[in-house]
Each structure stands twice: as structure tokens, then as C-alpha cells.
Amino acid sequence: MQITDLLQLPQIRLHSTAADLPAAVHTLCGLLAQDDAVQDAALLEQDVLARLAQGCVCMGNGLAVPHAKTTAVRRAALAAITLDKPICCSTPDGEPVDLLFLIAAPEGENDLHIAVLAALAGLLVDKDFCRTLAAAQTPEQFRACIAEKETAAQPEPKRPTGRHIRLLAVTACPNGLAHTYMAAEALQKSADKYGIAIKIETNGAGGTENELTPADIAEADGIIVAVNRAVPTARFVGKKVVNASADEAIREPEKLLEKVLSGKAEVYRGGEAMRNRNHAELVNEAYRHLMYGISRFIPFVVAGGISMALAMLVVHLNGPATLAVMLNTVGQAAMAMIYPVLAAFIAASIGDTAAFMPGLMGGYLAQMGTTVHSESSWISSGFGGALIAGFAAGILLRFLTTRCPKLPKDLDHIRTSLLVPLGSLLGIGALMVFLVNPVLGQVNYWLDTTLNSMRGGSRLLLGCVLGGLMATDYGGPINKAAYVTGTLALVGGQQDVMAAVMAGGMVPPLGVALACLLFPEKFTREERRTVPQNLVMGASFVTEGALPFALKDPFRVVPACMAGSALAGYLTVLVNCACPAPHGGIFLLAVMGNPAGFVVANAAGALLTALILGLTKRDIAQG
């Protein structure tokens, strides 16, 4: 795909100005609004800003590529701007941004925006070329530079001397978008420079492309794993592997190739993670493994909770008893799996497939718990126990496969098939039974007792705080922490806490929609057009509907939403609302405890948010 097929002259603006990234997106969307491919410019901007909140659009070399799949466009379209005054952005190289491309792809074209990103990445990985574009004086010159770059013949690669060298690489980033392809392009160009054959597997948002086969791996002289998230690496055991981030591959691809060619790469024995690195890198990596596990256990919570809620609905409607029993049994089984699944996938992210078993068993032991009270009741070590089990299993497996004495080659199969599984299982079992479960079991027993005993003001305060936290960062870490707290409370039968969390997440989009209706003079026409979709998103418990408003005016919108969400959380506890599932919004009203109270709590929270916005925002005519 040619970039110049999508980028037309009216969609190029040079020497522009923007206060920040959202403002630059506004300018880019304004340029695309002139293209007949765009049918709803306001929706396009909202979708791009929502994607912007997930990060990974600032690529380095002064470049940012905001993008979105959206129903606002009929076909793919591109816009580009250069800025006289660069804007700050979290880039891999720390350079501010002065060159931006916006990609708008239609919702139905699942891989189109990825293909455009890959094509852009291939062009813009060259820092000198980025500077040439930023210095262009006219849109015609800007587009001509891209056309020349696209049509330029590839330089003849240097021929290798001596034995033929074959390398492999894997690239991936959290969202599977630009960094994935920019890293692949940088490695490919460096390999061409050295005259080395290289095959690169990209783990993009559209799936794995150019997948490495067992034959490729068997013939490889070395493998570069340049990723910012977990990818399968057990297949590389026994090969020389260089581990790096996708950002490192973009900045210093030749350094990675030289490490492989110099013979300094270590033979991979299994488990790429938790290596000895500086504190910041270690924290980031631990967070990545944690989110990998959480992303796998959340579906069990959601599906299991809704299944149990459906069982209650069937009973409420006097439906078939066998159906209600089946739904409840399946839901409870799913909920019982959340701690084993969490621990197993954290362990596998750290120590590969072999760590899955001890991680799973550690999570199961966390679920089972141990005797921690004089009445010999069994109390689960719960979420904390599962986290410890997952990380411990991954690190233990890594130790057993890389640090333990080797057996003679003829007996090596005993090591992998018996000694390592048995040693890892017994090690995690001893850790959980003798240390983790007794200690965290006591803590969980105290927390459970405290939560059950909370009445009056203290329980109301809990609902207020959790509701407010749901409106802080719209799907970010604080919002996720509050949500996980609600789901864990739900597992423990504290349905009022889950109701407070759900109300807190529903209020922000409902509140901004109500503000647009009550105070139209405070909002632009494009903002007012989002009212229907925000009402639907709020009712469905999709907090991100308020995100574009928060990004555009954070100092007014965020406090207003937090106040409304805190009030809603407070009121749900006050009127004894009970939510039996972790997702669904108003679609769970039929099975909620005090559904009328839940509706009133949401209405009050949304009204408070709208009133605060009406009082604090200035009229559009006044700026």
C-alpha cells in the first residue's frame, strides 16, 4: 500500500501550532473533515482521542501517529501536520513531537490501519527522512518527499562473506501497532546493511504475521526477541537469543545484530523474564506480567458473574429450575478458576509454558487456603496469594532451568519431564502451604471480617471512595484497581461494593451527556452530538465515553466526574443496592437488589457532575 494513495494535498498542513497532543489531533481531524471519506468528524475525533489515551502513538524521531478504527469514515484516510513549536510526548528517545500523521480506518477493515501503520513505519524509521519532512515548505514538497521515498529502489545489500548467516527476530508491542512494525523495519534494514538473511515475525493487533516455523528456528544462528509484551519463547530453548524491547530495536538495531554476530548472546534455557536489570525496568516488566495475568482472569470473572446473575433472573421469572442450577453451577465454577488462572498466566509470562503448571497449582492452593483460625475454618489467601504464586512459579522455573547442575545428555529428558516439574510443584506447594496461605489467610480473614462488620459511615465511605476512583483515569491503572477491588469483593459476596464500583463507572459518560443537554452553551456542536452515544455507553458501564471531554478539559471535567461518581457510590451503599455481576450496567437491573435505588444513585451522580460542569465551564462564546 502506497502512503501517497491515501495522503492528499488538502490533508497536509505545514508549520502549524498546537498546545498539546489532543489539540494536534483536533487539527488533524479538521483536515480530514474536508475529505468525503469522513462522514462524522466529531465521532472521528472522539474515537482518536479514546485511542490516544491508551498510549503508544509517539514513536520517536519527533514523530507521532494517532490512529483509530471508526465508523466515522467510509474508507481509509490520512492527514499530516508539522509543528513549528514541538509538543511534549512520551517518546522512546525523549524527543518532542513536531511531525504527526493521523490514520483513520473504517471499522469493518480489521487489518487496514495496521497495514497503513506498517507502511508508515517502514518510511519513518529513518530519522533523517523525518527531519526532511518536518522541514518541508509546501504540501507539494512534503508529499513529493514521501513519493520519492516510496518509489526509490532498494539499495543492493552487501553480500555476506564466509559462512552464510541466518537470523530470526520477533517484534511486538502492547497494542500490536506502530512499534511492532517500526522495530521489524529497523532490524530488516540493519540486516540488509550487514548482508545477513533475517526473517522477522511480527505480533501485531491483526495477529501473528510471518510466523517462525520449527524449521526456521532449527536452522537459525541466533534470534532477536524485541518485544514490549509477553510472546511465546519456549520454542527458542537451546538457541542463542538476544532479549530487548521494541524501542531498543528501533533505536539501536545494529547493536542487537552485533551482539548476535559476536557470539555474546546467551543460549536460551527457558524463561526470558525477570532478568537482572535496573529498578525501573524491573518494575515495568513486573507490571507487564501482572497485566498479562489479569487480562486472562477478568473474562472468568465477567462471564462467571453474569452467568450467576442469569441464574437469579431465571429463578425470579419462575423459569426452569434445571436451567437455573446449570447457570449457577457454571458461574460458580468460573469464579473458582480466577485465582488459578491468574497465577498460571503470570507464571507462564515469566517462565514460559513449563511454568504454567506450578503457577496453576499455586493459584489453586491460594484458592483453597489453609486453616488460619481456632475454628479450623479455611480462608483463601486470595488475590495476593495468587500474585505471589504466579511470580514465584515463574522465577522458580527460570532458576531450575538455568541455574541447576546439568545432567548427562542421555539423562536430560529426566530433568525436563520429571525433575523440573516435580521440583517446581513441591517448591510452590511448600511456599503456599507453609508461608503465604497462613500469613495472607490471616490478613484476608481480618479484611473479610472488617468488611462484613463495616456499617454506617465507614461502609458509606468505602462506597464513596471506590466510586470516585472509578472516574479518575478512565480505564487506566486507578480505574482498573478500583474495578478489581469490586470484583474481588463480589467473589466474597459483598455485592453492595460491586454496585458502588459499577455506579461510579457509569456516571462520567452519563454526567457529561446530561451537562451537554442542560448547558448547551458550554459545549461545542461536536461535543453536543455525542450525547446519544454517551448515554448508551454510560448505561452500559463503559466509563471511557467521557474520556474525550476529560482530555480536552481535565481540570474541570475530571473533578466533576469524580464528585458525581463518589456520590453515586455513596448512595448505592446507603440504599442497600446489590449487584450480582461485575459488568452489564442497567442490563442487570432485573437481578439487582434495590434496582430503583441504583437508578436514583446514578441519576443523582450524573446530575451533580452536570451541575459542576455547568458552573465551572465558561460559555463557548467567552472562550
HURASUL-V364783 format. One record per residue. PSI is psi in radians with two decimals (999 if undefined). OMEGA is omega in whole degrees, -180 to 180 (none if undefined). NEAR is the number of other C-alpha atoms within 8 Angstrom. Layout:
# HURASUL-V364783
psi,omega,near
PSI,OMEGA,NEAR
PSI,OMEGA,NEAR
This chain:
# HURASUL-V364783
psi,omega,near
2.30,-180,6
2.27,179,7
-0.64,-178,12
-0.25,174,9
-0.46,-177,7
-0.48,-175,9
1.90,-179,13
2.82,-174,11
-0.71,180,8
-0.31,-179,7
0.33,177,14
2.20,177,12
2.18,-178,10
2.67,176,11
0.78,179,8
3.12,176,9
2.62,177,8
2.41,-179,10
-0.57,-177,7
-3.07,-176,8
-0.81,177,10
-0.63,178,9
-0.67,177,10
-0.68,177,11
-0.70,178,13
-0.75,179,9
-0.79,-179,8
-0.75,179,14
-0.58,176,13
-0.66,177,9
-0.74,-180,12
-0.42,179,13
-0.36,179,11
-0.19,-178,9
2.36,-180,8
-0.10,175,6
-0.38,-177,9
2.20,180,13
-0.20,178,9
1.63,-175,9
-0.61,-180,12
-0.77,178,10
-0.67,177,9
-0.83,-179,15
-0.71,180,11
-0.75,-179,9
-0.66,179,11
-0.73,178,12
-0.65,177,13
-0.71,177,11
-0.59,179,11
-0.61,-178,11
-0.33,179,7
-0.14,177,6
-2.93,175,7
0.65,174,9
-0.26,178,10
2.05,-165,15
-0.15,-171,13
3.02,-177,12
0.41,-179,11
0.26,-171,12
2.47,170,12
2.48,-179,12
1.35,173,12
2.61,-175,14
2.86,177,13
2.55,164,12
2.24,-170,11
2.64,174,11
-0.03,-177,8
-0.19,-178,11
2.60,178,15
-0.57,-180,9
2.94,-178,8
2.50,180,13
2.67,-179,12
2.57,170,13
2.70,-179,15
2.50,174,13
2.67,168,13
2.60,-176,12
2.33,175,13
-0.64,179,8
1.93,-177,7
2.69,178,8
2.68,-178,11
2.51,178,9
2.63,-179,10
1.52,-177,6
2.71,-180,10
-0.59,-177,9
0.05,178,7
0.06,-178,8
2.41,176,11
2.87,-173,10
2.28,174,15
0.14,178,13
2.14,-177,14
2.38,170,12
2.41,174,12
2.20,177,13
2.16,175,15
2.05,-178,14
2.51,179,15
2.61,-175,13
-0.68,-175,8
-0.34,-178,4
1.58,-169,8
-0.64,-173,8
0.03,-173,8
-0.81,-178,9
-0.51,177,15
-0.72,178,12
-0.71,178,9
-0.74,177,11
-0.74,180,12
-0.72,179,12
-0.76,177,11
-0.73,-180,9
-0.69,180,13
-0.56,-180,11
-0.75,-166,11
0.04,174,9
-0.32,179,12
1.94,-176,7
-0.70,-179,8
-0.65,179,6
-0.68,176,9
-0.73,180,14
-0.59,178,9
-0.76,178,8
-0.74,-179,10
-0.47,-178,10
-0.05,-179,6
2.52,-175,10
-0.41,-179,7
2.69,176,7
-0.62,179,11
-0.75,179,7
-0.70,179,9
-0.85,-178,11
-0.61,180,12
-0.63,178,8
-0.73,179,9
-0.75,-180,11
-0.73,180,10
-0.69,179,8
-0.69,-178,8
-0.60,-175,9
-0.14,-178,6
2.44,178,6
2.47,177,4
2.36,178,4
2.55,178,4
2.08,-179,4
2.63,176,8
2.49,179,8
2.40,180,7
2.57,176,10
2.56,179,5
-2.58,-175,4
2.44,178,5
2.28,-179,7
2.33,179,9
2.16,180,11
2.73,173,13
2.77,177,15
2.67,174,13
2.29,177,14
2.54,179,16
2.60,172,16
2.90,-173,14
-0.69,-178,6
-0.03,177,7
0.59,-175,12
-2.13,-165,12
-0.81,-176,14
-0.61,179,15
-0.82,-174,16
-0.55,176,15
-0.68,177,13
-0.75,179,14
-0.74,-180,14
-0.73,180,11
-0.74,179,13
-0.69,180,13
-0.76,-180,10
-0.69,179,8
-0.68,178,11
-0.69,176,13
-0.67,180,11
-0.69,179,9
-0.18,-176,10
0.61,-176,10
2.41,175,13
2.29,180,9
2.43,174,10
2.26,-173,9
2.16,175,13
2.19,178,13
2.22,178,14
1.40,-174,14
3.13,-180,15
-0.44,179,9
0.13,179,9
-3.11,-180,6
2.25,178,9
2.55,178,8
0.80,-173,8
2.41,179,8
2.27,-180,10
2.84,175,6
-0.63,179,7
-0.72,177,6
-0.80,-176,9
-0.69,-179,12
-0.60,-176,6
-0.15,-173,7
2.53,174,12
-0.32,179,9
2.79,-176,13
2.30,175,15
2.11,177,15
1.71,-177,12
1.58,-171,16
2.66,173,14
0.21,175,9
2.96,-176,8
2.36,172,9
2.77,179,7
2.14,-179,6
-0.04,179,10
-0.48,-180,9
-0.24,-177,7
0.08,-180,11
2.29,180,10
-0.13,179,7
2.75,176,12
2.15,-173,12
2.37,172,14
2.08,178,13
2.33,180,8
2.99,174,10
2.84,176,10
-0.60,179,15
-0.71,178,10
-0.69,180,10
-0.60,178,15
-0.74,-175,13
-0.76,-171,7
1.05,-178,8
-0.64,-178,12
-0.59,178,9
-0.68,179,7
-0.72,178,11
-0.69,-180,12
-0.59,179,8
-0.66,177,11
-0.82,-175,15
-0.50,-178,7
-0.18,-178,7
0.13,-177,6
-0.16,180,7
2.48,-179,11
2.60,174,7
2.25,-176,9
2.21,-179,11
0.05,-179,8
2.35,179,13
1.71,-176,12
-0.12,-164,12
3.03,177,8
0.78,178,9
2.97,-178,6
1.69,-180,5
3.14,-178,6
2.93,-170,6
-0.78,-177,6
-0.76,179,6
-0.68,-179,8
-0.72,179,12
-0.77,179,8
-0.70,180,8
-0.73,178,10
-0.71,178,9
-0.69,179,8
-0.76,179,10
-0.68,179,12
-0.84,-179,10
-0.52,176,8
-0.75,178,12
-0.75,-179,15
-0.69,-180,9
-0.43,179,8
-0.47,-177,11
-0.38,179,12
-0.73,178,9
-0.58,177,9
-0.72,-180,12
-0.83,-177,13
-0.92,-177,11
-0.73,180,10
-0.76,180,15
-0.74,180,14
-0.64,177,13
-0.77,178,12
-0.63,177,16
-0.66,177,12
-0.64,177,12
-0.74,178,14
-0.66,179,10
-0.73,179,10
-0.76,178,13
-0.74,-179,11
-0.61,-178,8
0.14,-179,6
0.69,179,7
-3.05,-179,9
2.27,-178,8
-0.63,-179,9
-0.65,178,6
-0.75,179,10
-0.73,179,14
-0.74,179,9
-0.83,-180,9
-0.75,-179,12
-0.71,179,12
-0.80,179,9
-0.76,180,11
-0.76,179,14
-0.65,178,11
-0.71,178,9
-0.72,179,12
-0.56,179,12
-0.28,-177,8
-0.12,-169,10
-0.70,-179,12
-0.76,174,15
-0.73,-179,16
-0.78,178,13
-0.90,-178,16
-0.70,-177,19
-0.74,-176,19
-0.54,172,15
-0.80,180,17
-0.77,-179,20
-0.59,177,14
-0.59,-179,14
-0.83,-170,16
0.26,179,17
-2.97,-170,16
-0.64,-177,7
-0.42,-179,9
-0.15,-177,15
-0.77,-177,12
-0.95,179,10
-0.56,176,14
-0.76,179,21
-0.78,-179,14
-0.62,176,13
-0.72,177,18
-0.62,178,18
-0.70,177,11
-0.63,175,11
-0.67,178,18
-0.74,-180,13
-0.75,-177,9
-2.87,-179,14
2.97,-180,12
2.17,-177,9
0.08,-174,11
2.78,-175,8
-0.48,178,5
0.12,179,4
0.51,175,7
2.56,-178,9
2.11,-177,10
2.23,-179,13
2.50,171,12
-0.15,165,17
-2.54,-173,13
-0.81,180,9
-0.74,178,8
-0.70,179,14
-0.69,177,17
-0.85,-180,12
-0.75,-180,10
-0.74,-179,16
-0.85,-180,18
-0.72,-179,12
-0.71,-180,11
-0.75,179,16
-0.78,-179,18
-0.69,178,12
-0.75,179,10
-0.70,177,14
-0.77,180,13
-0.79,-177,9
-0.53,-176,10
-0.27,-176,10
-0.41,-172,8
-0.34,-179,6
2.64,180,7
2.49,-179,4
2.59,175,5
2.84,173,7
2.64,-174,6
-0.68,-178,5
-0.36,-178,5
0.12,-175,8
-0.52,180,10
-0.47,177,7
-0.65,180,8
-0.86,-175,10
-0.55,-175,9
-0.33,-177,8
-0.98,-170,8
-0.80,-179,9
-0.85,177,12
-0.77,-179,12
-0.80,-180,8
-0.73,-180,8
-0.68,179,13
-0.82,-179,11
-0.65,179,8
-0.83,179,9
-0.66,179,15
-0.79,179,11
-0.73,179,9
-0.80,-176,9
-0.77,-174,14
-0.72,-174,11
-0.40,-174,8
-1.05,-170,9
-0.93,-177,13
-0.79,179,15
-0.74,-177,14
-0.97,-178,9
-0.46,174,12
-0.75,177,16
-0.75,180,11
-0.81,-180,8
-0.63,177,12
-0.76,179,9
-0.77,180,8
-0.75,-180,8
-0.76,178,9
-0.73,180,8
-0.77,-179,8
-0.73,179,8
-0.54,-177,6
-0.18,-179,6
2.14,179,8
2.85,175,7
-2.30,-172,6
-0.66,-176,6
-0.72,179,8
-0.62,175,11
-0.69,178,13
-0.70,178,9
-0.83,178,10
-0.68,180,16
-0.80,-178,15
-0.83,-179,10
-0.69,177,14
-0.78,180,21
-0.67,-180,17
-0.50,179,13
-0.32,-176,18
0.29,-176,16
-0.89,-173,11
0.26,165,9
1.12,180,11
0.00,179,9
-2.94,-175,7
-0.69,-179,7
-0.79,177,11
-0.75,180,14
-0.67,180,10
-0.75,178,8
-0.71,-180,12
-0.78,178,10
-0.67,176,8
-0.76,178,8
-0.72,-179,12
-0.64,178,11
-0.65,175,9
-0.64,178,12
-0.71,176,14
-0.63,179,8
0.12,177,7
0.14,-178,6
1.32,-173,9
-0.40,178,12
-0.58,177,12
-0.74,177,14
-0.63,178,17
-0.69,178,15
-0.72,179,17
-0.76,-179,16
-0.74,178,13
-0.72,179,18
-0.57,178,19
-0.38,-179,15
-0.50,-172,18
-0.78,-174,19
-0.93,179,19
-0.60,176,16
-0.71,-178,14
-0.78,-179,16
-0.59,177,16
-0.76,179,15
-0.65,178,12
-0.70,178,15
-0.59,180,14
-0.71,-176,9
-0.55,-175,8
1.12,-176,9
-0.48,-179,10
-0.21,-179,8
-0.13,-172,11
2.66,178,11
2.89,179,9
-0.70,180,6
-0.68,179,7
-0.70,-180,10
-0.46,-180,12
-0.22,-180,8
-0.01,-175,11
-0.90,-178,13
-0.80,-177,8
-0.57,178,8
-0.60,175,14
-0.73,179,11
-0.77,-179,8
-0.74,178,14
-0.77,179,17
-0.44,-178,11
0.11,-180,11
0.81,175,13
1.62,-173,11
-0.51,-173,16
-0.16,179,9
-0.50,-180,12
-0.05,-173,12
-0.81,180,12
-0.65,177,10
-0.72,-180,10
-0.67,179,11
-0.64,-176,9
-0.59,-176,8
1.18,-171,8
-0.58,-174,10
-0.27,174,6
-0.76,-172,11
-0.80,-175,11
-0.87,177,11
-0.65,180,9
-0.76,180,13
-0.71,179,15
-0.70,179,16
-0.80,179,12
-0.72,180,19
-0.68,178,21
-0.73,178,17
-0.75,-180,14
-0.74,177,18
-0.71,177,20
-0.81,-175,15
-0.61,180,11
-0.68,177,17
-0.67,-178,15
-0.71,-175,8
0.26,173,8
0.79,173,10
2.64,179,16
2.13,-179,12
2.06,-174,13
0.00,-178,13
2.68,-174,13
0.07,179,14
2.75,176,8
-0.43,179,9
-2.35,-176,13
-0.26,-180,7
-0.11,176,7
0.06,-174,11
-0.62,-176,8
-0.40,-177,7
0.14,179,12
2.69,168,11
2.19,-177,8
1.11,-180,10
-0.61,179,10
-0.73,177,6
-0.64,178,12
-0.74,179,12
-0.77,-180,8
-0.73,179,8
-0.75,178,14
-0.72,180,12
-0.72,179,9
-0.75,179,11
-0.77,179,16
-0.69,179,16
-0.72,179,12
-0.77,177,12
-0.80,-179,18
-0.73,-179,16
-0.72,179,9
-0.74,178,9
-0.69,179,13
-0.59,180,11
-0.57,-172,6
-0.51,-179,7
2.52,177,8
2.73,176,7
2.59,180,9
-0.67,-180,9
-0.44,180,5
0.09,-179,5
999,none,5
